[in-house]
Amino acid sequence: MKLPYSARVLRRILIGSAVDVKADGSGRLLIPNELRCLCGLTREVALVGLGDHFELWDQAALAEFEKKELAKDFSETLEDFVL
């Protein structure tokens, strides 16, 4: 992780909470209960692909986040947006 020393608490939380998981016979990953609770994941989740990585969101939390973000003014951001 390329974070400054001042972010060591964040590193400790992120890296310290990491666990190894293995896929089951159907290729599914079981997120351990303690991580689901820590991240606020309920039964309904969304897997969001973002190029070279993905994010796992609680579906309701993602909908609320996107609603708030879409209410913002994107005019300056869109000037530099390239697909």
mmCIF file of the N, C-alpha and C atoms, coordinates in Angstrom:
data_MODEL
# 
_entry.id   MODEL 
# 
loop_
_atom_site.group_PDB 
_atom_site.id 
_atom_site.type_symbol 
_atom_site.label_atom_id 
_atom_site.label_alt_id 
_atom_site.label_comp_id 
_atom_site.label_asym_id 
_atom_site.label_entity_id 
_atom_site.label_seq_id 
_atom_site.pdbx_PDB_ins_code 
_atom_site.Cartn_x 
_atom_site.Cartn_y 
_atom_site.Cartn_z 
_atom_site.occupancy 
_atom_site.B_iso_or_equiv 
_atom_site.pdbx_formal_charge 
_atom_site.auth_seq_id 
_atom_site.auth_comp_id 
_atom_site.auth_asym_id 
_atom_site.auth_atom_id 
_atom_site.pdbx_PDB_model_num 
ATOM 1   N N  . MET A 1 1  ? 0.837   -1.184  0.000   1.00 0.00 ? 1  MET A N  1 
ATOM 2   C CA . MET A 1 1  ? 0.000   0.000   0.000   1.00 0.00 ? 1  MET A CA 1 
ATOM 3   C C  . MET A 1 1  ? 0.876   1.239   0.000   1.00 0.00 ? 1  MET A C  1 
ATOM 4   N N  . LYS A 1 2  ? 0.568   2.140   -0.851  1.00 0.00 ? 2  LYS A N  1 
ATOM 5   C CA . LYS A 1 2  ? 1.320   3.386   -0.911  1.00 0.00 ? 2  LYS A CA 1 
ATOM 6   C C  . LYS A 1 2  ? 0.551   4.472   -0.178  1.00 0.00 ? 2  LYS A C  1 
ATOM 7   N N  . LEU A 1 3  ? 0.631   4.433   1.129   1.00 0.00 ? 3  LEU A N  1 
ATOM 8   C CA . LEU A 1 3  ? 0.003   5.445   1.966   1.00 0.00 ? 3  LEU A CA 1 
ATOM 9   C C  . LEU A 1 3  ? 1.077   6.082   2.828   1.00 0.00 ? 3  LEU A C  1 
ATOM 10  N N  . PRO A 1 4  ? 0.924   7.364   3.147   1.00 0.00 ? 4  PRO A N  1 
ATOM 11  C CA . PRO A 1 4  ? 1.921   8.013   4.006   1.00 0.00 ? 4  PRO A CA 1 
ATOM 12  C C  . PRO A 1 4  ? 1.880   7.432   5.412   1.00 0.00 ? 4  PRO A C  1 
ATOM 13  N N  . TYR A 1 5  ? 2.947   7.660   6.142   1.00 0.00 ? 5  TYR A N  1 
ATOM 14  C CA . TYR A 1 5  ? 3.042   7.159   7.509   1.00 0.00 ? 5  TYR A CA 1 
ATOM 15  C C  . TYR A 1 5  ? 1.871   7.661   8.349   1.00 0.00 ? 5  TYR A C  1 
ATOM 16  N N  . SER A 1 6  ? 1.400   8.874   8.059   1.00 0.00 ? 6  SER A N  1 
ATOM 17  C CA . SER A 1 6  ? 0.291   9.444   8.826   1.00 0.00 ? 6  SER A CA 1 
ATOM 18  C C  . SER A 1 6  ? -0.996  8.628   8.672   1.00 0.00 ? 6  SER A C  1 
ATOM 19  N N  . ALA A 1 7  ? -1.051  7.748   7.669   1.00 0.00 ? 7  ALA A N  1 
ATOM 20  C CA . ALA A 1 7  ? -2.229  6.912   7.446   1.00 0.00 ? 7  ALA A CA 1 
ATOM 21  C C  . ALA A 1 7  ? -2.059  5.524   8.042   1.00 0.00 ? 7  ALA A C  1 
ATOM 22  N N  . ARG A 1 8  ? -1.155  5.367   8.999   1.00 0.00 ? 8  ARG A N  1 
ATOM 23  C CA . ARG A 1 8  ? -0.871  4.044   9.554   1.00 0.00 ? 8  ARG A CA 1 
ATOM 24  C C  . ARG A 1 8  ? -2.076  3.424   10.241  1.00 0.00 ? 8  ARG A C  1 
ATOM 25  N N  . VAL A 1 9  ? -2.935  4.230   10.833  1.00 0.00 ? 9  VAL A N  1 
ATOM 26  C CA . VAL A 1 9  ? -4.137  3.683   11.460  1.00 0.00 ? 9  VAL A CA 1 
ATOM 27  C C  . VAL A 1 9  ? -5.023  3.056   10.387  1.00 0.00 ? 9  VAL A C  1 
ATOM 28  N N  . LEU A 1 10 ? -5.179  3.739   9.273   1.00 0.00 ? 10 LEU A N  1 
ATOM 29  C CA . LEU A 1 10 ? -5.968  3.197   8.167   1.00 0.00 ? 10 LEU A CA 1 
ATOM 30  C C  . LEU A 1 10 ? -5.348  1.911   7.639   1.00 0.00 ? 10 LEU A C  1 
ATOM 31  N N  . ARG A 1 11 ? -4.030  1.894   7.488   1.00 0.00 ? 11 ARG A N  1 
ATOM 32  C CA . ARG A 1 11 ? -3.339  0.673   7.048   1.00 0.00 ? 11 ARG A CA 1 
ATOM 33  C C  . ARG A 1 11 ? -3.578  -0.467  8.018   1.00 0.00 ? 11 ARG A C  1 
ATOM 34  N N  . ARG A 1 12 ? -3.496  -0.174  9.305   1.00 0.00 ? 12 ARG A N  1 
ATOM 35  C CA . ARG A 1 12 ? -3.693  -1.200  10.328  1.00 0.00 ? 12 ARG A CA 1 
ATOM 36  C C  . ARG A 1 12 ? -5.093  -1.795  10.228  1.00 0.00 ? 12 ARG A C  1 
ATOM 37  N N  . ILE A 1 13 ? -6.079  -0.943  10.029  1.00 0.00 ? 13 ILE A N  1 
ATOM 38  C CA . ILE A 1 13 ? -7.460  -1.418  9.916   1.00 0.00 ? 13 ILE A CA 1 
ATOM 39  C C  . ILE A 1 13 ? -7.644  -2.242  8.651   1.00 0.00 ? 13 ILE A C  1 
ATOM 40  N N  . LEU A 1 14 ? -7.171  -1.726  7.521   1.00 0.00 ? 14 LEU A N  1 
ATOM 41  C CA . LEU A 1 14 ? -7.368  -2.425  6.245   1.00 0.00 ? 14 LEU A CA 1 
ATOM 42  C C  . LEU A 1 14 ? -6.583  -3.729  6.170   1.00 0.00 ? 14 LEU A C  1 
ATOM 43  N N  . ILE A 1 15 ? -5.316  -3.665  6.466   1.00 0.00 ? 15 ILE A N  1 
ATOM 44  C CA . ILE A 1 15 ? -4.483  -4.853  6.361   1.00 0.00 ? 15 ILE A CA 1 
ATOM 45  C C  . ILE A 1 15 ? -4.752  -5.804  7.522   1.00 0.00 ? 15 ILE A C  1 
ATOM 46  N N  . GLY A 1 16 ? -4.969  -5.253  8.686   1.00 0.00 ? 16 GLY A N  1 
ATOM 47  C CA . GLY A 1 16 ? -5.230  -6.086  9.854   1.00 0.00 ? 16 GLY A CA 1 
ATOM 48  C C  . GLY A 1 16 ? -6.550  -6.825  9.783   1.00 0.00 ? 16 GLY A C  1 
ATOM 49  N N  . SER A 1 17 ? -7.495  -6.327  8.994   1.00 0.00 ? 17 SER A N  1 
ATOM 50  C CA . SER A 1 17 ? -8.793  -6.976  8.849   1.00 0.00 ? 17 SER A CA 1 
ATOM 51  C C  . SER A 1 17 ? -8.817  -7.977  7.697   1.00 0.00 ? 17 SER A C  1 
ATOM 52  N N  . ALA A 1 18 ? -7.744  -8.070  6.957   1.00 0.00 ? 18 ALA A N  1 
ATOM 53  C CA . ALA A 1 18 ? -7.716  -8.959  5.796   1.00 0.00 ? 18 ALA A CA 1 
ATOM 54  C C  . ALA A 1 18 ? -7.725  -10.414 6.234   1.00 0.00 ? 18 ALA A C  1 
ATOM 55  N N  . VAL A 1 19 ? -8.441  -11.228 5.490   1.00 0.00 ? 19 VAL A N  1 
ATOM 56  C CA . VAL A 1 19 ? -8.470  -12.669 5.745   1.00 0.00 ? 19 VAL A CA 1 
ATOM 57  C C  . VAL A 1 19 ? -8.392  -13.394 4.407   1.00 0.00 ? 19 VAL A C  1 
ATOM 58  N N  . ASP A 1 20 ? -7.826  -14.574 4.434   1.00 0.00 ? 20 ASP A N  1 
ATOM 59  C CA . ASP A 1 20 ? -7.811  -15.406 3.239   1.00 0.00 ? 20 ASP A CA 1 
ATOM 60  C C  . ASP A 1 20 ? -9.146  -16.122 3.127   1.00 0.00 ? 20 ASP A C  1 
ATOM 61  N N  . VAL A 1 21 ? -9.693  -16.149 1.924   1.00 0.00 ? 21 VAL A N  1 
ATOM 62  C CA . VAL A 1 21 ? -10.918 -16.904 1.675   1.00 0.00 ? 21 VAL A CA 1 
ATOM 63  C C  . VAL A 1 21 ? -10.677 -17.814 0.484   1.00 0.00 ? 21 VAL A C  1 
ATOM 64  N N  . LYS A 1 22 ? -11.355 -18.938 0.482   1.00 0.00 ? 22 LYS A N  1 
ATOM 65  C CA . LYS A 1 22 ? -11.231 -19.880 -0.621  1.00 0.00 ? 22 LYS A CA 1 
ATOM 66  C C  . LYS A 1 22 ? -12.584 -20.055 -1.271  1.00 0.00 ? 22 LYS A C  1 
ATOM 67  N N  . ALA A 1 23 ? -12.555 -20.257 -2.570  1.00 0.00 ? 23 ALA A N  1 
ATOM 68  C CA . ALA A 1 23 ? -13.791 -20.493 -3.304  1.00 0.00 ? 23 ALA A CA 1 
ATOM 69  C C  . ALA A 1 23 ? -14.314 -21.890 -2.973  1.00 0.00 ? 23 ALA A C  1 
ATOM 70  N N  . ASP A 1 24 ? -15.648 -22.001 -2.916  1.00 0.00 ? 24 ASP A N  1 
ATOM 71  C CA . ASP A 1 24 ? -16.228 -23.320 -2.696  1.00 0.00 ? 24 ASP A CA 1 
ATOM 72  C C  . ASP A 1 24 ? -16.278 -24.075 -4.027  1.00 0.00 ? 24 ASP A C  1 
ATOM 73  N N  . GLY A 1 25 ? -16.887 -25.238 -4.044  1.00 0.00 ? 25 GLY A N  1 
ATOM 74  C CA . GLY A 1 25 ? -16.936 -26.067 -5.246  1.00 0.00 ? 25 GLY A CA 1 
ATOM 75  C C  . GLY A 1 25 ? -17.640 -25.414 -6.416  1.00 0.00 ? 25 GLY A C  1 
ATOM 76  N N  . SER A 1 26 ? -18.486 -24.404 -6.135  1.00 0.00 ? 26 SER A N  1 
ATOM 77  C CA . SER A 1 26 ? -19.199 -23.687 -7.200  1.00 0.00 ? 26 SER A CA 1 
ATOM 78  C C  . SER A 1 26 ? -18.513 -22.386 -7.585  1.00 0.00 ? 26 SER A C  1 
ATOM 79  N N  . GLY A 1 27 ? -17.340 -22.127 -6.998  1.00 0.00 ? 27 GLY A N  1 
ATOM 80  C CA . GLY A 1 27 ? -16.600 -20.905 -7.312  1.00 0.00 ? 27 GLY A CA 1 
ATOM 81  C C  . GLY A 1 27 ? -17.059 -19.686 -6.518  1.00 0.00 ? 27 GLY A C  1 
ATOM 82  N N  . ARG A 1 28 ? -17.854 -19.890 -5.482  1.00 0.00 ? 28 ARG A N  1 
ATOM 83  C CA . ARG A 1 28 ? -18.354 -18.781 -4.677  1.00 0.00 ? 28 ARG A CA 1 
ATOM 84  C C  . ARG A 1 28 ? -17.406 -18.496 -3.518  1.00 0.00 ? 28 ARG A C  1 
ATOM 85  N N  . LEU A 1 29 ? -17.373 -17.234 -3.112  1.00 0.00 ? 29 LEU A N  1 
ATOM 86  C CA . LEU A 1 29 ? -16.572 -16.822 -1.962  1.00 0.00 ? 29 LEU A CA 1 
ATOM 87  C C  . LEU A 1 29 ? -17.499 -16.503 -0.805  1.00 0.00 ? 29 LEU A C  1 
ATOM 88  N N  . LEU A 1 30 ? -17.192 -17.021 0.366   1.00 0.00 ? 30 LEU A N  1 
ATOM 89  C CA . LEU A 1 30 ? -17.959 -16.707 1.556   1.00 0.00 ? 30 LEU A CA 1 
ATOM 90  C C  . LEU A 1 30 ? -17.210 -15.620 2.322   1.00 0.00 ? 30 LEU A C  1 
ATOM 91  N N  . ILE A 1 31 ? -17.852 -14.470 2.458   1.00 0.00 ? 31 ILE A N  1 
ATOM 92  C CA . ILE A 1 31 ? -17.257 -13.372 3.216   1.00 0.00 ? 31 ILE A CA 1 
ATOM 93  C C  . ILE A 1 31 ? -17.500 -13.670 4.699   1.00 0.00 ? 31 ILE A C  1 
ATOM 94  N N  . PRO A 1 32 ? -16.443 -13.772 5.501   1.00 0.00 ? 32 PRO A N  1 
ATOM 95  C CA . PRO A 1 32 ? -16.614 -14.089 6.923   1.00 0.00 ? 32 PRO A CA 1 
ATOM 96  C C  . PRO A 1 32 ? -17.549 -13.098 7.622   1.00 0.00 ? 32 PRO A C  1 
ATOM 97  N N  . ASN A 1 33 ? -18.298 -13.597 8.587   1.00 0.00 ? 33 ASN A N  1 
ATOM 98  C CA . ASN A 1 33 ? -19.293 -12.794 9.289   1.00 0.00 ? 33 ASN A CA 1 
ATOM 99  C C  . ASN A 1 33 ? -18.703 -11.511 9.871   1.00 0.00 ? 33 ASN A C  1 
ATOM 100 N N  . GLU A 1 34 ? -17.513 -11.597 10.479  1.00 0.00 ? 34 GLU A N  1 
ATOM 101 C CA . GLU A 1 34 ? -16.938 -10.394 11.097  1.00 0.00 ? 34 GLU A CA 1 
ATOM 102 C C  . GLU A 1 34 ? -16.649 -9.309  10.058  1.00 0.00 ? 34 GLU A C  1 
ATOM 103 N N  . LEU A 1 35 ? -16.268 -9.691  8.848   1.00 0.00 ? 35 LEU A N  1 
ATOM 104 C CA . LEU A 1 35 ? -16.040 -8.696  7.795   1.00 0.00 ? 35 LEU A CA 1 
ATOM 105 C C  . LEU A 1 35 ? -17.358 -8.156  7.254   1.00 0.00 ? 35 LEU A C  1 
ATOM 106 N N  . ARG A 1 36 ? -18.376 -9.023  7.136   1.00 0.00 ? 36 ARG A N  1 
ATOM 107 C CA . ARG A 1 36 ? -19.693 -8.540  6.690   1.00 0.00 ? 36 ARG A CA 1 
ATOM 108 C C  . ARG A 1 36 ? -20.229 -7.499  7.660   1.00 0.00 ? 36 ARG A C  1 
ATOM 109 N N  . CYS A 1 37 ? -20.084 -7.772  8.941   1.00 0.00 ? 37 CYS A N  1 
ATOM 110 C CA . CYS A 1 37 ? -20.547 -6.819  9.954   1.00 0.00 ? 37 CYS A CA 1 
ATOM 111 C C  . CYS A 1 37 ? -19.734 -5.529  9.902   1.00 0.00 ? 37 CYS A C  1 
ATOM 112 N N  . LEU A 1 38 ? -18.428 -5.651  9.820   1.00 0.00 ? 38 LEU A N  1 
ATOM 113 C CA . LEU A 1 38 ? -17.541 -4.489  9.769   1.00 0.00 ? 38 LEU A CA 1 
ATOM 114 C C  . LEU A 1 38 ? -17.869 -3.584  8.584   1.00 0.00 ? 38 LEU A C  1 
ATOM 115 N N  . CYS A 1 39 ? -18.209 -4.193  7.448   1.00 0.00 ? 39 CYS A N  1 
ATOM 116 C CA . CYS A 1 39 ? -18.481 -3.444  6.221   1.00 0.00 ? 39 CYS A CA 1 
ATOM 117 C C  . CYS A 1 39 ? -19.954 -3.100  6.038   1.00 0.00 ? 39 CYS A C  1 
ATOM 118 N N  . GLY A 1 40 ? -20.801 -3.572  6.930   1.00 0.00 ? 40 GLY A N  1 
ATOM 119 C CA . GLY A 1 40 ? -22.225 -3.277  6.824   1.00 0.00 ? 40 GLY A CA 1 
ATOM 120 C C  . GLY A 1 40 ? -22.909 -4.012  5.683   1.00 0.00 ? 40 GLY A C  1 
ATOM 121 N N  . LEU A 1 41 ? -22.403 -5.191  5.335   1.00 0.00 ? 41 LEU A N  1 
ATOM 122 C CA . LEU A 1 41 ? -23.008 -5.959  4.253   1.00 0.00 ? 41 LEU A CA 1 
ATOM 123 C C  . LEU A 1 41 ? -24.207 -6.737  4.774   1.00 0.00 ? 41 LEU A C  1 
ATOM 124 N N  . THR A 1 42 ? -25.317 -6.628  4.045   1.00 0.00 ? 42 THR A N  1 
ATOM 125 C CA . THR A 1 42 ? -26.505 -7.403  4.368   1.00 0.00 ? 42 THR A CA 1 
ATOM 126 C C  . THR A 1 42 ? -26.604 -8.543  3.362   1.00 0.00 ? 42 THR A C  1 
ATOM 127 N N  . ARG A 1 43 ? -27.768 -9.116  3.243   1.00 0.00 ? 43 ARG A N  1 
ATOM 128 C CA . ARG A 1 43 ? -27.948 -10.248 2.328   1.00 0.00 ? 43 ARG A CA 1 
ATOM 129 C C  . ARG A 1 43 ? -27.810 -9.830  0.864   1.00 0.00 ? 43 ARG A C  1 
ATOM 130 N N  . GLU A 1 44 ? -28.261 -8.634  0.527   1.00 0.00 ? 44 GLU A N  1 
ATOM 131 C CA . GLU A 1 44 ? -28.213 -8.151  -0.848  1.00 0.00 ? 44 GLU A CA 1 
ATOM 132 C C  . GLU A 1 44 ? -26.972 -7.288  -1.051  1.00 0.00 ? 44 GLU A C  1 
ATOM 133 N N  . VAL A 1 45 ? -26.064 -7.745  -1.917  1.00 0.00 ? 45 VAL A N  1 
ATOM 134 C CA . VAL A 1 45 ? -24.835 -7.007  -2.186  1.00 0.00 ? 45 VAL A CA 1 
ATOM 135 C C  . VAL A 1 45 ? -24.695 -6.760  -3.686  1.00 0.00 ? 45 VAL A C  1 
ATOM 136 N N  . ALA A 1 46 ? -23.805 -5.844  -4.028  1.00 0.00 ? 46 ALA A N  1 
ATOM 137 C CA . ALA A 1 46 ? -23.507 -5.541  -5.423  1.00 0.00 ? 46 ALA A CA 1 
ATOM 138 C C  . ALA A 1 46 ? -21.996 -5.635  -5.620  1.00 0.00 ? 46 ALA A C  1 
ATOM 139 N N  . LEU A 1 47 ? -21.595 -6.317  -6.660  1.00 0.00 ? 47 LEU A N  1 
ATOM 140 C CA . LEU A 1 47 ? -20.185 -6.416  -7.029  1.00 0.00 ? 47 LEU A CA 1 
ATOM 141 C C  . LEU A 1 47 ? -19.980 -5.452  -8.191  1.00 0.00 ? 47 LEU A C  1 
ATOM 142 N N  . VAL A 1 48 ? -19.185 -4.409  -7.965  1.00 0.00 ? 48 VAL A N  1 
ATOM 143 C CA . VAL A 1 48 ? -19.008 -3.339  -8.940  1.00 0.00 ? 48 VAL A CA 1 
ATOM 144 C C  . VAL A 1 48 ? -17.608 -3.429  -9.535  1.00 0.00 ? 48 VAL A C  1 
ATOM 145 N N  . GLY A 1 49 ? -17.523 -3.694  -10.842 1.00 0.00 ? 49 GLY A N  1 
ATOM 146 C CA . GLY A 1 49 ? -16.242 -3.766  -11.523 1.00 0.00 ? 49 GLY A CA 1 
ATOM 147 C C  . GLY A 1 49 ? -15.751 -2.384  -11.898 1.00 0.00 ? 49 GLY A C  1 
ATOM 148 N N  . LEU A 1 50 ? -14.481 -2.098  -11.585 1.00 0.00 ? 50 LEU A N  1 
ATOM 149 C CA . LEU A 1 50 ? -13.909 -0.774  -11.835 1.00 0.00 ? 50 LEU A CA 1 
ATOM 150 C C  . LEU A 1 50 ? -12.562 -0.895  -12.542 1.00 0.00 ? 50 LEU A C  1 
ATOM 151 N N  . GLY A 1 51 ? -12.553 -1.519  -13.701 1.00 0.00 ? 51 GLY A N  1 
ATOM 152 C CA . GLY A 1 51 ? -11.307 -1.654  -14.448 1.00 0.00 ? 51 GLY A CA 1 
ATOM 153 C C  . GLY A 1 51 ? -10.423 -2.732  -13.882 1.00 0.00 ? 51 GLY A C  1 
ATOM 154 N N  . ASP A 1 52 ? -9.409  -2.340  -13.112 1.00 0.00 ? 52 ASP A N  1 
ATOM 155 C CA . ASP A 1 52 ? -8.441  -3.313  -12.616 1.00 0.00 ? 52 ASP A CA 1 
ATOM 156 C C  . ASP A 1 52 ? -8.769  -3.849  -11.226 1.00 0.00 ? 52 ASP A C  1 
ATOM 157 N N  . HIS A 1 53 ? -9.926  -3.484  -10.684 1.00 0.00 ? 53 HIS A N  1 
ATOM 158 C CA . HIS A 1 53 ? -10.350 -3.999  -9.381  1.00 0.00 ? 53 HIS A CA 1 
ATOM 159 C C  . HIS A 1 53 ? -11.870 -3.968  -9.287  1.00 0.00 ? 53 HIS A C  1 
ATOM 160 N N  . PHE A 1 54 ? -12.386 -4.506  -8.221  1.00 0.00 ? 54 PHE A N  1 
ATOM 161 C CA . PHE A 1 54 ? -13.817 -4.434  -7.991  1.00 0.00 ? 54 PHE A CA 1 
ATOM 162 C C  . PHE A 1 54 ? -14.091 -4.044  -6.553  1.00 0.00 ? 54 PHE A C  1 
ATOM 163 N N  . GLU A 1 55 ? -15.327 -3.595  -6.316  1.00 0.00 ? 55 GLU A N  1 
ATOM 164 C CA . GLU A 1 55 ? -15.768 -3.237  -4.979  1.00 0.00 ? 55 GLU A CA 1 
ATOM 165 C C  . GLU A 1 55 ? -17.006 -4.061  -4.641  1.00 0.00 ? 55 GLU A C  1 
ATOM 166 N N  . LEU A 1 56 ? -17.106 -4.467  -3.400  1.00 0.00 ? 56 LEU A N  1 
ATOM 167 C CA . LEU A 1 56 ? -18.275 -5.185  -2.910  1.00 0.00 ? 56 LEU A CA 1 
ATOM 168 C C  . LEU A 1 56 ? -19.037 -4.235  -2.003  1.00 0.00 ? 56 LEU A C  1 
ATOM 169 N N  . TRP A 1 57 ? -20.290 -3.944  -2.364  1.00 0.00 ? 57 TRP A N  1 
ATOM 170 C CA . TRP A 1 57 ? -21.115 -2.979  -1.642  1.00 0.00 ? 57 TRP A CA 1 
ATOM 171 C C  . TRP A 1 57 ? -22.376 -3.646  -1.116  1.00 0.00 ? 57 TRP A C  1 
ATOM 172 N N  . ASP A 1 58 ? -22.873 -3.159  0.004   1.00 0.00 ? 58 ASP A N  1 
ATOM 173 C CA . ASP A 1 58 ? -24.232 -3.459  0.400   1.00 0.00 ? 58 ASP A CA 1 
ATOM 174 C C  . ASP A 1 58 ? -25.118 -2.753  -0.635  1.00 0.00 ? 58 ASP A C  1 
ATOM 175 N N  . GLN A 1 59 ? -26.091 -3.459  -1.180  1.00 0.00 ? 59 GLN A N  1 
ATOM 176 C CA . GLN A 1 59 ? -26.868 -2.913  -2.298  1.00 0.00 ? 59 GLN A CA 1 
ATOM 177 C C  . GLN A 1 59 ? -27.595 -1.617  -1.920  1.00 0.00 ? 59 GLN A C  1 
ATOM 178 N N  . ALA A 1 60 ? -28.194 -1.565  -0.733  1.00 0.00 ? 60 ALA A N  1 
ATOM 179 C CA . ALA A 1 60 ? -28.899 -0.352  -0.309  1.00 0.00 ? 60 ALA A CA 1 
ATOM 180 C C  . ALA A 1 60 ? -27.919 0.801   -0.088  1.00 0.00 ? 60 ALA A C  1 
ATOM 181 N N  . ALA A 1 61 ? -26.754 0.503   0.485   1.00 0.00 ? 61 ALA A N  1 
ATOM 182 C CA . ALA A 1 61 ? -25.749 1.546   0.717   1.00 0.00 ? 61 ALA A CA 1 
ATOM 183 C C  . ALA A 1 61 ? -25.228 2.102   -0.603  1.00 0.00 ? 61 ALA A C  1 
ATOM 184 N N  . LEU A 1 62 ? -25.033 1.224   -1.599  1.00 0.00 ? 62 LEU A N  1 
ATOM 185 C CA . LEU A 1 62 ? -24.582 1.682   -2.918  1.00 0.00 ? 62 LEU A CA 1 
ATOM 186 C C  . LEU A 1 62 ? -25.626 2.579   -3.558  1.00 0.00 ? 62 LEU A C  1 
ATOM 187 N N  . ALA A 1 63 ? -26.885 2.193   -3.493  1.00 0.00 ? 63 ALA A N  1 
ATOM 188 C CA . ALA A 1 63 ? -27.953 3.011   -4.079  1.00 0.00 ? 63 ALA A CA 1 
ATOM 189 C C  . ALA A 1 63 ? -27.997 4.389   -3.434  1.00 0.00 ? 63 ALA A C  1 
ATOM 190 N N  . GLU A 1 64 ? -27.854 4.445   -2.117  1.00 0.00 ? 64 GLU A N  1 
ATOM 191 C CA . GLU A 1 64 ? -27.865 5.724   -1.410  1.00 0.00 ? 64 GLU A CA 1 
ATOM 192 C C  . GLU A 1 64 ? -26.636 6.560   -1.766  1.00 0.00 ? 64 GLU A C  1 
ATOM 193 N N  . PHE A 1 65 ? -25.473 5.927   -1.830  1.00 0.00 ? 65 PHE A N  1 
ATOM 194 C CA . PHE A 1 65 ? -24.236 6.629   -2.202  1.00 0.00 ? 65 PHE A CA 1 
ATOM 195 C C  . PHE A 1 65 ? -24.359 7.218   -3.604  1.00 0.00 ? 65 PHE A C  1 
ATOM 196 N N  . GLU A 1 66 ? -24.826 6.416   -4.555  1.00 0.00 ? 66 GLU A N  1 
ATOM 197 C CA . GLU A 1 66 ? -24.962 6.888   -5.930  1.00 0.00 ? 66 GLU A CA 1 
ATOM 198 C C  . GLU A 1 66 ? -25.981 8.028   -6.030  1.00 0.00 ? 66 GLU A C  1 
ATOM 199 N N  . LYS A 1 67 ? -27.058 7.938   -5.279  1.00 0.00 ? 67 LYS A N  1 
ATOM 200 C CA . LYS A 1 67 ? -28.071 8.996   -5.274  1.00 0.00 ? 67 LYS A CA 1 
ATOM 201 C C  . LYS A 1 67 ? -27.455 10.315  -4.809  1.00 0.00 ? 67 LYS A C  1 
ATOM 202 N N  . LYS A 1 68 ? -26.680 10.268  -3.720  1.00 0.00 ? 68 LYS A N  1 
ATOM 203 C CA . LYS A 1 68 ? -26.026 11.475  -3.202  1.00 0.00 ? 68 LYS A CA 1 
ATOM 204 C C  . LYS A 1 68 ? -25.014 12.023  -4.196  1.00 0.00 ? 68 LYS A C  1 
ATOM 205 N N  . GLU A 1 69 ? -24.216 11.124  -4.786  1.00 0.00 ? 69 GLU A N  1 
ATOM 206 C CA . GLU A 1 69 ? -23.181 11.566  -5.730  1.00 0.00 ? 69 GLU A CA 1 
ATOM 207 C C  . GLU A 1 69 ? -23.778 12.154  -6.999  1.00 0.00 ? 69 GLU A C  1 
ATOM 208 N N  . LEU A 1 70 ? -24.864 11.575  -7.490  1.00 0.00 ? 70 LEU A N  1 
ATOM 209 C CA . LEU A 1 70 ? -25.493 12.079  -8.710  1.00 0.00 ? 70 LEU A CA 1 
ATOM 210 C C  . LEU A 1 70 ? -26.146 13.441  -8.507  1.00 0.00 ? 70 LEU A C  1 
ATOM 211 N N  . ALA A 1 71 ? -26.421 13.806  -7.262  1.00 0.00 ? 71 ALA A N  1 
ATOM 212 C CA . ALA A 1 71 ? -26.998 15.112  -6.965  1.00 0.00 ? 71 ALA A CA 1 
ATOM 213 C C  . ALA A 1 71 ? -25.954 16.226  -7.030  1.00 0.00 ? 71 ALA A C  1 
ATOM 214 N N  . LYS A 1 72 ? -24.679 15.851  -7.093  1.00 0.00 ? 72 LYS A N  1 
ATOM 215 C CA . LYS A 1 72 ? -23.599 16.838  -7.146  1.00 0.00 ? 72 LYS A CA 1 
ATOM 216 C C  . LYS A 1 72 ? -23.435 17.390  -8.555  1.00 0.00 ? 72 LYS A C  1 
ATOM 217 N N  . ASP A 1 73 ? -22.751 18.523  -8.643  1.00 0.00 ? 73 ASP A N  1 
ATOM 218 C CA . ASP A 1 73 ? -22.446 19.148  -9.933  1.00 0.00 ? 73 ASP A CA 1 
ATOM 219 C C  . ASP A 1 73 ? -21.193 18.503  -10.521 1.00 0.00 ? 73 ASP A C  1 
ATOM 220 N N  . PHE A 1 74 ? -21.346 17.849  -11.675 1.00 0.00 ? 74 PHE A N  1 
ATOM 221 C CA . PHE A 1 74 ? -20.231 17.154  -12.314 1.00 0.00 ? 74 PHE A CA 1 
ATOM 222 C C  . PHE A 1 74 ? -19.641 17.940  -13.493 1.00 0.00 ? 74 PHE A C  1 
ATOM 223 N N  . SER A 1 75 ? -20.043 19.172  -13.684 1.00 0.00 ? 75 SER A N  1 
ATOM 224 C CA . SER A 1 75 ? -19.626 19.882  -14.883 1.00 0.00 ? 75 SER A CA 1 
ATOM 225 C C  . SER A 1 75 ? -18.116 19.960  -15.052 1.00 0.00 ? 75 SER A C  1 
ATOM 226 N N  . GLU A 1 76 ? -17.375 20.273  -14.002 1.00 0.00 ? 76 GLU A N  1 
ATOM 227 C CA . GLU A 1 76 ? -15.917 20.362  -14.122 1.00 0.00 ? 76 GLU A CA 1 
ATOM 228 C C  . GLU A 1 76 ? -15.303 18.976  -14.314 1.00 0.00 ? 76 GLU A C  1 
ATOM 229 N N  . THR A 1 77 ? -15.811 17.991  -13.623 1.00 0.00 ? 77 THR A N  1 
ATOM 230 C CA . THR A 1 77 ? -15.299 16.624  -13.725 1.00 0.00 ? 77 THR A CA 1 
ATOM 231 C C  . THR A 1 77 ? -15.505 16.078  -15.129 1.00 0.00 ? 77 THR A C  1 
ATOM 232 N N  . LEU A 1 78 ? -16.642 16.340  -15.715 1.00 0.00 ? 78 LEU A N  1 
ATOM 233 C CA . LEU A 1 78 ? -16.964 15.799  -17.037 1.00 0.00 ? 78 LEU A CA 1 
ATOM 234 C C  . LEU A 1 78 ? -16.090 16.400  -18.144 1.00 0.00 ? 78 LEU A C  1 
ATOM 235 N N  . GLU A 1 79 ? -15.534 17.589  -17.923 1.00 0.00 ? 79 GLU A N  1 
ATOM 236 C CA . GLU A 1 79 ? -14.659 18.188  -18.921 1.00 0.00 ? 79 GLU A CA 1 
ATOM 237 C C  . GLU A 1 79 ? -13.431 17.326  -19.170 1.00 0.00 ? 79 GLU A C  1 
ATOM 238 N N  . ASP A 1 80 ? -12.951 16.641  -18.155 1.00 0.00 ? 80 ASP A N  1 
ATOM 239 C CA . ASP A 1 80 ? -11.746 15.813  -18.265 1.00 0.00 ? 80 ASP A CA 1 
ATOM 240 C C  . ASP A 1 80 ? -12.053 14.315  -18.399 1.00 0.00 ? 80 ASP A C  1 
ATOM 241 N N  . PHE A 1 81 ? -13.325 13.973  -18.464 1.00 0.00 ? 81 PHE A N  1 
ATOM 242 C CA . PHE A 1 81 ? -13.722 12.569  -18.487 1.00 0.00 ? 81 PHE A CA 1 
ATOM 243 C C  . PHE A 1 81 ? -13.476 11.954  -19.861 1.00 0.00 ? 81 PHE A C  1 
ATOM 244 N N  . VAL A 1 82 ? -12.758 10.842  -19.878 1.00 0.00 ? 82 VAL A N  1 
ATOM 245 C CA . VAL A 1 82 ? -12.454 10.129  -21.119 1.00 0.00 ? 82 VAL A CA 1 
ATOM 246 C C  . VAL A 1 82 ? -12.645 8.639   -20.862 1.00 0.00 ? 82 VAL A C  1 
ATOM 247 N N  . LEU A 1 83 ? -13.317 7.978   -21.776 1.00 0.00 ? 83 LEU A N  1 
ATOM 248 C CA . LEU A 1 83 ? -13.479 6.522   -21.675 1.00 0.00 ? 83 LEU A CA 1 
ATOM 249 C C  . LEU A 1 83 ? -12.412 5.830   -22.477 1.00 0.00 ? 83 LEU A C  1 
# 
